[in-house]
Amino acid sequence: MTNVSKIYSRNDYFSLRSQTTKEDRETALLEKLKEHGKNSNIHGISHILCRKNNFRRLLWIMPFLSLAGFAAYQLYNVLVLYQSYPKQTNVKLDFKPMKLPAITICNMNPIRRTKVVGLSSQLIQQILLGGNVDDAIKQRLDNFTDIWNSDVYTYDYGESDTFYDDQYSDDTDRVKQPETISPENIKKELLYAELTHLSWNERYFAGHQYRDFVISCEFRGVPCDNPVDEYLSLHYGNCYTLYSRKYIVGVPTATSGITLKINLENYESLALSEGYGAILMIHEYGQEHPEDRALIISGGTETHVKLQMVRK
């Protein structure tokens, strides 16, 4: 029996020693990773490294990789958003308390139908109740013609009179009298002229009364004070002004202002206008009522009016 012994050279000895040292290092590194994984706070790492059953290890690997991929995706989105340098604008609205101005409200109908018979003027009764007013209209037309041909409508245009050749006669500078005048307009002129001859009390009690006209008035849910002013308008009859120093609005909302609920009393309306409605005027208290800048509030609707303070 022959003994075979293998003799290694010096170079082979260092090669084996180097290989053994490398394997030891890998084993030591793996042990350190396992030990670190057992003590890791990241869920799943300890189960992946310490499980001896490959199936159970696979069950932990799959959700771990899925969640890690989702985290990487979120991190990518954050980086992309950061690289885009987005701008964020903060808008702050500062509302200062505003004292509400005076509010004047009128009915477009100046006289109630049921009060016409009690008026002292027979002409007003005839106009409003459909009586014969032909003689009054003819007289009004004659007076209107005399006024039209008077010096009131005579103008001196100087050198610029050629500009009006199509509208005015060549012989005089008088305004041409219209060929026809609407009888309805004459009736309204007669009515308004006759109303001025009635007494204040008579006109007031013939118009719409506040208690019937305004069903409810609230400021921030609290009933409003009584009107501070009442005045007679030639075209709109009784008008009522609401104002108080307590009417102060902070943050503007749908319920922070004055809420009015009105009754137009359409059954009392006369044929003085083409529709039913109310006149709303917003002005400083104590100033003249701006009827030429009034708002017309239609019946059967809900109207919102917003105010903005303008500093000069």
C-alpha positions in Angstrom: 0.0 0.0 0.0 1.5 3.2 -1.1 1.1 6.5 0.8 0.6 9.4 -1.4 1.4 12.7 0.1 0.8 16.0 -1.6 3.4 18.6 -1.3 2.4 22.2 -1.7 4.7 24.8 -2.8 5.0 28.2 -1.0 2.8 29.9 -3.5 0.0 27.3 -3.0 0.2 27.8 0.7 -0.4 31.5 0.5 -3.3 31.0 -2.0 -5.1 28.5 0.3 -4.6 30.8 3.3 -5.9 33.8 1.3 -9.0 31.8 0.2 -9.7 30.6 3.8 -9.4 34.1 5.1 -11.9 35.4 2.5 -14.5 32.8 3.3 -14.1 33.6 7.0 -14.7 37.3 6.3 -17.8 36.6 4.3 -19.1 34.3 7.0 -18.4 36.9 9.7 -20.0 39.7 7.6 -23.1 37.5 7.1 -23.3 36.8 10.8 -23.0 40.5 11.5 -25.8 41.3 9.1 -28.1 38.7 10.7 -27.3 40.0 14.1 -28.0 43.6 12.9 -31.2 42.4 11.2 -32.5 40.8 14.4 -32.1 44.1 16.3 -33.3 46.3 13.4 -36.5 48.4 13.8 -37.4 48.0 10.2 -40.3 45.6 10.0 -39.5 42.6 7.9 -35.7 42.6 8.0 -35.4 40.4 11.0 -37.9 37.9 9.7 -36.2 37.8 6.3 -32.8 37.2 7.7 -33.7 34.9 10.6 -36.3 32.6 9.0 -34.9 29.2 8.1 -38.0 28.2 6.1 -37.6 29.7 2.6 -41.3 29.8 2.0 -41.9 32.0 5.1 -38.9 34.0 4.2 -40.5 34.6 0.7 -43.7 35.7 2.3 -41.8 38.4 4.1 -39.7 39.4 1.1 -42.7 40.1 -1.1 -44.5 42.7 1.0 -41.2 44.2 2.1 -40.1 44.8 -1.5 -43.6 46.2 -2.4 -43.6 48.7 0.5 -39.9 49.6 -0.2 -40.9 50.3 -3.9 -43.8 52.4 -2.8 -41.6 54.4 -0.4 -39.1 54.9 -3.2 -41.9 56.1 -5.5 -43.0 58.7 -2.9 -39.5 59.8 -2.4 -39.1 60.3 -6.2 -42.3 62.4 -6.3 -41.0 64.6 -3.5 -37.7 65.1 -5.2 -39.4 66.0 -8.5 -41.7 68.5 -6.7 -38.7 70.0 -5.0 -36.8 70.4 -8.3 -39.8 72.2 -9.8 -39.5 74.9 -7.2 -43.2 75.4 -6.7 -44.6 78.8 -5.4 -47.3 79.1 -2.8 -49.2 82.3 -2.4 -51.1 83.0 0.8 -53.9 85.5 0.5 -55.2 87.1 3.7 -58.4 89.1 3.6 -58.7 91.7 6.3 -62.2 92.9 6.9 -62.7 96.1 8.8 -66.0 96.9 10.4 -68.2 99.0 8.1 -71.1 101.2 9.2 -74.0 100.6 6.9 -75.4 103.7 5.1 -79.0 104.7 5.1 -81.5 102.6 3.1 -84.6 104.2 1.7 -87.3 102.0 0.2 -90.4 103.0 -1.8 -93.2 101.3 -3.6 -93.3 102.0 -7.3 -97.0 102.7 -6.9 -97.5 106.1 -5.3 -101.3 105.8 -4.5 -103.3 102.8 -3.3 -106.2 101.9 -5.5 -108.6 101.7 -2.5 -107.7 105.3 -1.5 -108.4 107.0 -4.8 -112.1 107.6 -4.2 -111.4 109.5 -1.0 -109.0 112.0 -2.6 -110.2 115.6 -2.8 -109.1 116.0 -6.5 -111.8 114.9 -9.0 -109.2 115.0 -11.8 -107.0 112.5 -10.1 -110.0 110.2 -9.6 -110.9 110.5 -13.3 -107.3 109.8 -14.4 -106.8 106.8 -12.2 -110.3 105.3 -12.4 -110.6 105.6 -16.2 -112.9 108.6 -16.3 -113.2 111.1 -19.2 -110.3 113.5 -19.1 -110.3 114.5 -22.8 -111.0 118.2 -22.0 -108.1 118.2 -19.5 -105.8 116.6 -22.0 -106.7 119.1 -24.7 -106.1 122.0 -22.4 -102.8 120.5 -21.3 -101.8 120.0 -25.0 -102.7 123.7 -25.7 -100.6 124.8 -22.8 -97.8 122.5 -23.9 -97.9 124.0 -27.4 -97.7 127.5 -26.0 -94.7 126.6 -23.9 -93.0 124.8 -26.8 -93.3 127.9 -29.0 -92.2 130.3 -26.2 -88.7 131.6 -25.7 -88.0 128.7 -23.3 -87.1 126.5 -26.2 -85.3 129.2 -28.2 -81.5 128.8 -28.4 -78.7 130.7 -30.0 -76.3 128.2 -31.6 -74.0 130.8 -33.1 -71.7 129.4 -35.8 -72.6 125.8 -35.1 -76.2 126.1 -36.2 -75.4 124.2 -39.4 -74.9 121.1 -37.4 -78.6 121.1 -36.5 -80.0 121.6 -40.0 -81.6 118.2 -40.0 -83.4 118.8 -36.7 -84.3 122.5 -36.7 -86.0 124.8 -39.1 -84.0 127.0 -41.5 -85.8 130.2 -40.6 -85.6 130.1 -36.8 -83.6 128.5 -34.1 -86.7 127.2 -32.4 -87.0 123.5 -31.6 -89.6 121.7 -33.8 -92.8 120.8 -32.1 -93.4 117.0 -32.1 -96.3 115.9 -34.4 -98.0 113.7 -31.8 -97.8 113.5 -28.0 -98.9 110.3 -26.2 -102.1 110.8 -24.3 -100.8 108.5 -21.6 -97.8 110.7 -21.0 -100.2 113.7 -20.8 -102.2 111.8 -18.2 -99.1 111.2 -16.1 -98.1 114.8 -16.3 -101.6 115.8 -15.3 -101.5 113.3 -12.4 -98.2 114.4 -11.0 -99.1 118.1 -11.4 -102.4 117.5 -9.6 -100.6 115.5 -6.8 -98.6 118.6 -5.9 -101.8 120.4 -4.9 -102.8 117.7 -2.4 -101.9 118.2 1.2 -99.1 116.2 2.8 -101.5 114.2 5.0 -103.8 113.3 2.1 -100.9 112.0 0.0 -99.3 110.2 2.9 -102.5 108.2 3.9 -103.2 107.5 0.3 -99.8 105.8 -0.2 -98.5 102.5 1.0 -98.0 102.3 4.8 -94.8 101.0 6.3 -96.5 98.3 8.5 -98.2 96.9 5.3 -95.3 97.5 2.9 -92.5 96.0 5.0 -93.4 92.6 6.4 -90.1 92.1 8.2 -86.8 93.8 8.6 -83.8 92.2 10.4 -80.2 93.1 11.0 -78.2 90.0 11.8 -81.3 88.2 13.0 -82.5 91.1 15.2 -85.6 93.2 14.3 -84.7 96.6 12.8 -85.6 99.8 14.4 -88.5 101.8 13.1 -87.8 104.1 10.1 -85.9 107.2 11.1 -87.3 109.2 8.2 -90.4 109.3 6.0 -90.7 111.5 3.0 -93.1 111.9 0.1 -91.8 111.3 -3.4 -93.8 112.7 -6.3 -93.4 109.6 -8.4 -93.2 106.8 -5.7 -95.3 108.1 -2.9 -94.3 107.1 0.7 -90.7 106.3 1.1 -89.1 105.0 4.3 -85.5 105.4 5.4 -83.8 102.8 7.6 -80.7 103.8 9.5 -79.0 103.2 12.8 -75.5 103.6 14.2 -75.9 100.0 15.5 -75.9 98.7 11.9 -72.1 97.8 11.7 -70.9 94.9 9.6 -67.7 93.0 10.2 -67.1 89.9 8.1 -69.5 90.1 5.1 -71.8 87.1 4.9 -75.3 86.4 3.5 -76.8 87.1 6.9 -74.6 89.9 8.2 -76.5 92.8 6.7 -80.1 94.0 6.6 -82.7 91.6 5.4 -86.0 93.0 4.1 -89.1 91.2 3.2 -91.6 93.4 1.5 -95.2 93.2 0.3 -95.8 95.1 -2.9 -99.6 94.9 -2.5 -100.1 94.4 -6.2 -103.9 94.5 -5.8 -103.5 98.1 -4.8 -101.4 99.0 -7.8 -102.6 101.5 -10.5 -101.6 101.7 -14.1 -98.9 104.2 -13.5 -95.9 101.9 -14.4 -95.3 98.9 -16.6 -94.8 96.5 -13.7 -94.7 96.0 -10.0 -91.7 96.6 -7.8 -89.9 98.6 -5.2 -87.4 101.4 -5.3 -84.2 101.0 -3.2 -81.9 103.9 -2.6 -78.6 103.6 -0.7 -77.2 106.9 0.5 -75.5 108.7 3.4 -77.9 109.6 6.2 -79.0 113.2 6.0 -78.2 113.6 2.3 -80.8 114.1 -0.5 -82.5 110.9 -1.6 -80.9 109.9 -5.0 -84.0 108.8 -6.9 -82.1 109.0 -10.2 -79.6 106.3 -8.9 -82.1 104.1 -7.3 -82.3 100.3 -7.7 -85.5 98.7 -9.0 -86.4 95.5 -7.1 -88.7 93.2 -9.0 -91.5 91.4 -7.3 -91.4 87.7 -6.7 -87.6 87.5 -6.6 -84.8 87.6 -4.0 -82.3 90.4 -4.6 -78.9 90.7 -3.0 -77.1 94.0 -2.9 -73.4 94.1 -1.9 -71.6 97.2 -0.8 -68.0 98.1 -1.0 -66.3 100.8 1.0 -64.2 103.1 -1.3 -61.7 105.5 0.3 -60.9 108.7 -1.6 
